[in-house]
Amino acid sequence: MHSRFLFPIALITTLASPLRAGVVINEIFFHAPNDLNDLEYIELFNDSPDTADLGGWKFSNGIQYEFPNGTTMQPGAYLVLCKDRTWFAKFYQHTPAGEFSKSLQDSGEKVTLKNTAGKAVESVEYNDRPPWPQSADGHTASLERICPSAPAKQASNWAPSALSANDDSKPAGTPGSRNGNYMATLPPVITGVHFTPEICQPGDVVTVTANVEGEPTRVELLYRIAQPGSESNETSVGMERAAGGDYAATIPGSEANRILRFRIRATGSGGATRIYPHPNELRPAFSVYVAPVLETGSKPLLANPIFREKFRSRLKVLASTVFTEESFGPHIDRLEASLEPEILLRASLVKRNPGVVVDRFHQTMNSLREHIKQRHAFVLAELEKE
């Protein structure tokens, strides 16, 4: 074949196949449940077809660690670094390659991996606020990279691992194995989800719109209807491109005292799929309540002047004699005394300075006392206005 035809064919082949990324930061467990700061880890993944020599590479931001000479990663291999081997072994079977110093920040920070020449190989700046996954912030999940060849800096390329089943104190994550969220290509990105009305009446149709980037081949609205004691199967409705570029679909009207739960699913080329909100998030679906219609002529009890006056008089007596600083003070004192040993125990478990932790605890309790005092004064002042 003539050489002038070879380049276009090679280019087409390259574009049709997923790109290979080399050694990437693949998983971050930065905030363990119960604030166990020593239970942290970072996972690397070699996505290239070649063996990677990591000798002399180091993390220059976030954690502190330099790989010893002779450290290699085979193609498709995983390498895990942890904060403390003892804590890591309590929950995971994988053997970490080393221990790093300096804890990862719970609120987020930049993590950078550099090679022997000092060049940044990978860098990611995670965060504990949206659009970064919320269930990875102390709620058992880890941050899992979705696509190794897509940029690490994009929050849309990270998703929460599966949560621990029926145990919100047991850490989850997938150190040393393929991420549960792995995809060869990055799925479409879903943002800007809006729905109207937010609280609807029986029979109201709910309109849902969403912005979807990444040339999706299909966008769907998935919804269920919940009522006391049961929930319907999930229904899928295709979302169409509307004016302004957003995708839109509707949920039919429903009966009163129902909750409509819905999410968005977008599929891209190659079948890469994203569901929003993510199934492993703390709030895995949006919700709309179908409120009952009030009977004609019905009014709140406080709108009745006779009942209102009696209510205000009774509330004033209670605020002056029962719900007072003198009555609440001893309860708060007993609560503070009973919690202090627990605070000291937790401080020792996470290796914090007990004196500092207890001082902060007492400051918090004093703030509670001051808050109750101010709210009590506010209620009394309001009752005197009329």
C-alpha positions in Angstrom: 0.0 0.0 0.0 1.3 3.5 -0.8 2.7 5.3 2.2 0.4 8.3 1.7 -2.6 6.1 2.7 -0.9 4.7 5.8 -1.1 7.8 8.0 -4.9 8.3 7.7 -5.5 4.7 8.5 -3.2 4.8 11.5 -4.9 8.0 12.7 -8.3 6.4 12.4 -7.2 3.4 14.3 -5.7 5.5 17.1 -8.9 7.6 17.5 -11.1 4.5 17.6 -9.0 2.9 20.4 -8.7 4.2 24.0 -5.5 6.1 24.6 -3.0 4.6 27.1 -2.0 7.0 29.9 1.1 5.5 31.6 1.4 5.6 35.4 -1.6 7.4 36.9 -3.0 8.3 40.3 -5.9 5.9 40.3 -7.5 6.0 43.8 -7.4 8.3 46.8 -8.7 7.4 50.3 -8.3 10.8 52.0 -11.0 10.8 54.8 -11.7 7.6 56.6 -14.9 7.2 58.7 -14.6 8.2 62.4 -11.7 10.5 61.4 -9.1 7.7 61.5 -6.4 9.8 59.9 -3.8 7.0 59.7 -6.2 5.0 57.6 -5.3 6.7 54.3 -4.0 5.4 51.0 -3.2 6.3 47.4 -3.2 3.8 44.5 -1.2 4.1 41.3 -2.1 2.2 38.1 0.2 1.4 35.1 -2.0 1.8 32.1 0.8 1.6 29.6 2.0 -1.6 27.8 5.5 -1.2 29.2 7.1 -1.8 32.6 7.5 1.4 34.5 10.6 2.1 36.6 9.5 4.3 39.5 12.9 4.4 41.3 13.6 8.0 42.4 10.0 9.2 41.6 8.3 11.0 44.5 5.2 12.8 45.7 5.9 16.5 46.1 2.5 17.7 47.1 -0.1 16.2 49.5 1.8 13.2 50.8 5.6 12.8 51.2 7.2 9.6 49.7 10.1 8.8 47.4 10.2 5.4 45.6 13.3 3.4 46.3 15.6 2.3 43.4 14.3 -0.9 41.9 10.6 -0.1 42.3 8.8 -1.2 39.1 5.3 -1.6 37.9 4.3 -4.2 35.3 1.7 -3.3 32.6 -1.7 -3.3 34.2 -0.3 -3.4 37.7 -1.5 -1.5 40.8 0.7 -0.1 43.5 -0.6 1.1 46.9 1.0 3.5 49.4 -0.6 3.9 52.8 -0.3 6.1 55.9 0.0 3.2 58.3 0.4 -0.5 57.5 -1.1 -1.7 60.7 -4.4 0.2 60.2 -4.4 -0.7 56.5 -4.1 -4.4 57.3 -7.1 -4.3 59.6 -9.4 -3.6 56.6 -7.7 -4.7 53.4 -6.0 -7.8 52.0 -3.6 -6.1 49.6 0.0 -5.5 50.7 1.0 -1.9 50.3 4.4 -1.0 48.7 5.3 1.5 51.3 4.2 4.1 54.0 4.0 7.8 53.3 4.3 10.6 55.7 2.1 13.7 56.0 -1.6 13.1 56.1 -4.0 13.9 53.3 -6.2 16.9 54.0 -9.8 16.1 54.7 -10.9 19.3 53.0 -8.9 18.6 49.9 -5.5 19.5 48.5 -3.2 19.0 45.5 -1.4 15.7 45.1 1.5 15.6 42.6 3.7 12.7 41.4 7.1 13.7 39.9 9.6 11.6 38.0 13.4 11.6 38.5 13.8 14.7 36.3 11.4 16.6 38.6 8.7 16.7 36.0 5.1 16.3 37.1 3.8 12.9 35.8 0.4 13.2 37.5 -1.4 15.9 39.5 -4.9 16.0 41.0 -6.4 18.6 43.3 -9.3 16.9 45.0 -11.9 18.6 47.1 -14.6 17.8 49.7 -17.2 20.1 48.0 -19.3 19.5 44.9 -18.8 18.6 42.1 -16.4 16.2 43.9 -18.1 13.1 45.3 -19.4 13.7 48.8 -19.6 10.1 50.0 -15.7 10.0 49.9 -15.6 12.7 52.6 -15.7 10.5 55.7 -18.6 8.3 54.6 -16.6 5.1 53.8 -16.1 5.6 50.1 -12.8 6.3 48.3 -12.2 8.5 45.3 -11.9 6.2 42.2 -10.6 7.4 38.9 -13.0 6.5 36.1 -10.8 6.7 33.0 -7.0 6.4 33.2 -6.5 8.3 29.9 -8.8 11.2 30.8 -7.2 14.1 32.8 -6.9 13.6 36.6 -7.7 17.3 37.2 -11.3 16.9 36.1 -13.8 16.2 38.9 -15.9 14.5 36.3 -13.2 11.8 36.0 -13.6 10.7 39.7 -16.5 8.9 41.3 -17.1 7.4 44.8 -16.4 3.7 45.4 -19.2 1.5 46.6 -20.1 2.3 50.2 -19.7 -0.2 53.0 -22.9 -2.3 53.3 -24.8 -1.7 56.5 -21.8 -0.3 58.3 -21.0 3.4 58.2 -17.9 2.9 60.2 -16.1 0.4 58.0 -13.9 1.9 55.2 -14.6 0.8 51.7 -12.5 1.3 48.5 -10.7 -1.0 46.1 -6.9 -0.7 46.8 -4.8 -3.1 44.7 -7.6 -4.0 42.2 -9.6 -2.5 39.4 -11.9 0.4 40.3 -15.5 -0.3 40.4 -16.1 2.8 38.4 -13.4 2.0 35.7 -14.3 2.8 32.1 -12.0 2.8 29.1 -13.4 6.1 27.9 -14.9 9.0 29.9 -18.7 9.0 29.9 -20.7 12.1 29.2 -20.8 14.7 32.0 -24.2 15.6 33.5 -24.6 19.0 35.2 -27.2 21.7 35.8 -30.2 19.4 36.6 -33.4 21.4 37.2 -37.0 20.3 37.8 -40.3 22.1 38.2 -42.3 22.2 40.3 -40.2 21.3 43.3 -43.3 20.6 45.4 -46.2 19.6 43.3 -49.9 18.8 43.7 -51.7 15.7 42.6 -51.7 15.4 38.8 -48.9 18.0 38.2 -46.4 17.0 35.5 -42.8 17.4 36.6 -40.4 18.7 33.9 -36.7 17.8 34.3 -33.9 19.4 32.4 -30.1 18.7 32.4 -27.0 19.8 30.6 -25.1 16.9 29.1 -21.6 17.4 27.6 -19.5 14.8 25.7 -21.6 14.0 22.7 -24.0 11.4 24.3 -25.6 8.8 22.1 -28.6 8.5 24.5 -29.9 10.5 27.6 -32.6 9.0 29.8 -34.7 10.1 32.7 -35.1 7.3 35.3 -37.8 7.6 37.8 -39.7 5.7 40.5 -42.8 6.5 42.6 -42.6 5.8 46.3 -45.6 5.6 48.7 -45.9 4.3 52.3 -44.6 0.7 52.3 -43.7 0.3 48.7 -41.9 1.8 45.6 -42.6 1.2 41.9 -40.1 -0.2 39.5 -37.8 2.3 37.8 -39.2 3.7 34.5 -36.9 5.0 31.7 -37.9 7.9 29.5 -35.8 9.3 26.7 -34.7 12.9 27.1 -34.7 15.1 24.0 -32.5 18.1 23.2 -34.5 21.2 24.0 -34.0 24.9 23.2 -30.7 26.2 24.6 -29.0 22.8 24.3 -30.3 21.2 27.5 -32.0 17.8 27.5 -35.6 17.6 28.8 -38.2 15.0 29.7 -41.3 14.8 31.9 -42.7 12.7 34.7 -46.5 12.1 34.5 -48.7 13.4 37.3 -49.1 11.3 40.4 -51.5 10.9 43.3 -51.1 12.8 46.6 -48.6 11.7 49.3 -46.2 10.2 46.8 -42.5 10.9 46.4 -41.0 11.0 42.9 -37.4 9.9 42.9 -35.4 10.4 39.7 -31.9 10.5 38.2 -30.3 11.0 34.8 -28.4 8.4 32.7 -26.2 9.4 29.8 -24.5 7.0 27.4 -21.5 7.9 25.3 -19.6 6.4 22.4 -18.3 2.9 23.3 -21.1 2.4 25.8 -19.5 4.5 28.6 -22.4 5.4 30.9 -22.8 7.9 33.7 -25.7 8.1 36.2 -26.3 11.3 38.1 -26.5 11.5 41.0 -24.0 8.7 41.3 -25.5 5.5 42.8 -22.8 5.5 45.5 -23.5 9.1 46.6 -25.2 9.9 49.9 -28.2 11.2 48.0 -28.4 8.9 45.0 -31.6 10.5 43.5 -33.5 13.7 43.3 -36.9 13.8 45.1 -40.2 15.6 44.5 -43.0 15.4 47.0 -46.6 15.3 45.8 -48.5 17.3 48.5 -52.2 16.8 49.2 -54.5 19.6 48.4 -55.9 21.4 51.5 -59.6 21.5 51.9 -61.3 24.7 50.8 -61.6 27.1 53.8 -59.1 25.3 56.0 -56.6 27.5 57.8 -53.7 27.0 60.2 -54.7 26.9 63.8 -52.5 30.0 64.6 -54.7 32.0 62.2 -57.5 31.7 64.7 -57.1 34.8 67.0 -58.6 33.0 70.1 -56.3 29.9 69.8 -53.3 32.2 68.9 -53.7 34.2 72.1 -54.0 31.1 74.3 -51.0 29.5 72.6 -48.9 32.7 73.1 -49.9 32.9 76.8 -49.0 29.2 77.4 -45.7 29.5 75.5 -44.7 32.6 77.6 -45.3 30.6 80.8 -43.3 27.7 79.6 -40.4 29.9 78.4 -40.3 31.7 81.8 -40.6 28.7 84.1 -39.7 25.4 82.3 -37.5 26.1 79.3 -35.0 28.3 81.1 -31.2 28.5 81.4 -31.4 27.2 84.9 -33.3 24.0 83.9 -31.2 23.3 80.8 -27.8 24.0 82.4 -27.6 20.9 84.5 -28.6 18.7 81.6 -25.8 20.1 79.4 -23.3 19.8 82.3 -24.2 16.1 82.6 -24.0 15.6 78.9 -20.5 17.2 78.8 -19.2 15.1 81.7 -20.5 11.8 80.1 -19.0 12.6 76.7 -15.5 13.7 77.8 -14.2 10.1 78.3 -15.4 9.3 74.7 -13.7 12.4 73.4 -10.4 11.4 75.0 -10.7 7.8 73.7 -11.3 9.0 70.1 -8.4 11.5 70.4 -6.0 8.6 71.3 -7.3 6.4 68.5 -6.6 9.1 65.8 -3.4 10.1 67.6 -4.5 13.7 68.3 -3.3 15.8 71.2 -5.9 15.0 74.0 -5.5 18.4 75.6 -6.3 20.3 72.4 -9.2 18.0 71.5 -10.8 18.3 74.9 -10.4 22.1 74.9 -12.2 22.3 71.6 -14.9 20.0 72.9 -15.5 22.3 75.9 -15.5 25.3 73.6 -18.2 23.6 71.6 -20.3 22.9 74.7 -19.9 26.5 75.8 -21.1 27.6 72.4 -24.2 25.4 72.8 -24.9 27.0 76.2 -24.6 30.5 74.7 -26.8 29.6 71.8 -29.6 28.2 74.0 -29.4 31.3 76.2 -29.6 33.6 73.2 -32.5 31.7 71.6 -34.4 31.8 74.9 -34.0 35.5 75.1 -35.1 35.9 71.5 -38.3 33.9 72.1 -39.2 35.9 75.2 -38.6 39.2 73.3 -40.8 38.0 70.4 -43.6 37.0 72.7 -43.6 40.5 74.3 -44.1 42.2 70.9 -47.8 41.6 70.7 
